[in-house]
Amino acid sequence: MGAEVRMTDGNPTGHCSFCREPAVILDRGQRLCAGHLVAEVENRVRKDISEKGMVAPGDRLAVALSGGKDSTALLLVLSRLLPEGQDVTLTAITIDEGIAGYREETLHAAEKLTKELGITHRVLSFACIFGKPLDALVAGQQERGCTICGVLRRKALEEGAREIGATKLVTGHNADDEAQSVLMNLLRGDLTRLIQDSSSGDPEPFVPRIKPLAGITEKEVLAYLFIRGFYTDLPECPYAQPALRSEIREMLAGLEDRHPGTREALLQSRDVLRAHVALPPHGQLRACRECGGLSSGEICRACQILRSMGS
Amino acid sequence: MQVILPDKSTRTLPDNPRTIESLLSELGIRSSGVIVARNGVLVPDDAVAGGDDQVRIIRVAHGG
């Protein structure tokens, strides 16, 4: 039955909107075949990088590579798109948080991918940076695991980026992640993080962060990986479920299904705010008093967490 | 029709043809969070599956 042409909408052939190949996805109102989905994703990332001036000649990019779907797609796209002859270098950085039964597999996937692409790969561990693996750090308070891990991982990535002399830290946040962050920052009342654009590198000397996949949806990322043959069935992080982000992800996914355009509207709201709202000096990100890292208060969240754990 | 769910469990459903969209709805799965392969090939939500098709629903693993 699979070989038959069987579509139900106004396109009786089931072909791609741009060629005679069979469609694999309905994407933003267009029916795309495998080749055109890959081209669409890469073209959109290329355009975003160019329009937002994310990469400049001579840049040394530290790519946060967890080995999961987003960072894998990010590295694949960047390795294809980076302008030749502009002396832009890529180094992948993986943080081994120390999550038994989970991180080993994604770490292996990251090592395999960088080897295949010929990209330098560095691995930093929580145990080396913070003295203990995540499992030990959150023992007895596993419900906070995802939040704590996110904060400490950002700090570890910053350290890794500084160690290799990176001019930019590149992360694989996709459009769904970004929309979730908008809502999370609103719910937490964190106007600073809602508005401040971390791609600027302000305040100095923080490494600017860029997000080339911020215009690509989770579904597009997944389809891109599947088509390019890099989809791997990796385990779910054991700390992922109880976090606030999981609830918001579910809620936004439901809203997007029932009210298409919700995600885009949230992102546009943030962009309008960024363009029109100036934070007072005391509300801007600054250097943490204890570690010198990026912080919206006197002491960064990583130091607050480590202090509360007696580390 | 055999359906492989995101948790990798397998269900056998009646053979009558239906769209992927209907199938996902029947299973209570949101389309926005998954991609679907019919007999190993990605298909859009309005493709039809039935008979002896094997449908695999792939959901994003979160975290990391």
Interface residues (C-beta under 8 A of the other chain):
Chain A: M1 G2 R6 M7 T8 D9 G14 P22 A23 V24 I25 L26 R31 A34 S66 G67 G68 K69 Y102 R103 T106 C146 T217 E218 K219 V221 L222 A223 F226 I227 Y231 D233 L234 P235 E236 C237 P238 Y239 A240 S246 R249 A253 G254 E256 D257
Chain B: K8 P17 T19 R30 S31 S32 G33 V34 I35 A37 R38 N39 V41 L42 V43 P44 D45 D46 A47 V48 A49 G50 G51 D52 D53 I58 V60 A61 H62 G63 G64
